[in-house]
């Protein structure tokens, strides 16, 4: 090869380095905002679930977040299944139906907290207290990873919400929050923040290596002291080591689901604070109409990743009138504040 040809090749390669990213960025589709409906499948039939998916689609949602809990007979589920739990084939039947509606399906699984039916009854020796498993015990992770692997191989999700909300044991009657009690047995201790962090980091690393995004609820990362103008009973990051101290140690590629259900104010600064610290954030609402409207508006104005509408007890209790209102009101607000990218 002559010197001129070598120089020409070097110039061509150098130009491609500068030209390709620009051309690539222009032709790369922008991510669509997330408009998610979260519902608990416990106690529902496939017919119920399909009806919810149809309502979600017609109301403008593009994602279903399904709270699996103890309601699916995965072979690796380590806890006690509820009566009437779906078979894996039934779950797949529903997920395929949702995908035919062009709905992305994200599983929600309760890890670390809310362990009454996951570890609590079948593996009391692995519990730190009656509500939380012990992240110091290696057997915990043998069971968790087997369960996660089966969910991944069955559903092939792009993301998993790993829970980690509402840690029990710190909202006693002696705090400034009214009408709350410690929900632990006498003598039990709250899980230290370092064990909470250890659990999140392990699961995040496990999912990341499999190309799966980690999502988690954000209430343990925010506190009333930091956000005094927000409704304080939803801000659970009060114990030592939680709140900002905890979130400062989290990987920034975790998507934080920042839930607020009963606020009356127009601003939700927890969302923008999380964003300013490098997290992508999904706002999350429940059944209060004014909160749905205000939080969706605020999240859209501040370019959040999207919104989640939760239904919680309404679907298992078959409160269809409230469920339908949540879906219609949230869908309308989310479509307005998070329109599809053209």
SULMO-V717238 format. One line per field, one symbol per residue. phi: phi as a letter, one per 30 degrees, with the letter a starting at -180 (. if undefined). psi: psi as a letter, one per 30 degrees, with the letter a starting at -180 (. if undefined). Layout:
phi = ???
psi = ???
This chain:
phi = .dddddddddddddddddddedddddcddddddcbcccbddeiccddeddddddddddcjdbbcccddhccbddecddccddeiedddddededdddddddicdccdcbdcichcecccedcbddccdbdcbdcddcddeddddddddedddddchddabdciichdcjbcdddddddhbbdcbdeidcddddddddedddddedddedcicdccadcddcbbdddbdccdddcccdcdejcidddddccdddddccccbcbdcddcbdedddddddjddbcdbbbcddddedddddddddchddlbbccbhdddedhddddeddeddddeddddddbdddd
psi = kleeeeeeeeeeeeeeeeeeeeeeeefkkkkklkjkkklkfkglleeeeeeeeeeeefgglgkkjkjebhgkhkegkfajklkgklleeeeeeeeeeeefghkkkkkkkjkelhgefdeeefiffgkeaffkljgfkffefeeeeeeeeeeefefhlflkjgchlhklgfilfglfklhllkhllkfllkkkefeeeeeeeeeeeeeefggkkkklkgfffkleeeifgljfffjghelkfabeeeffgkkfgkkkjjkkfgkflfkifeeeeeefggkkkklklcfjeeeeeeeeeeeeeghlfalkklfcfeeefhieeeeeeeeeeeeeeeeefilkk.
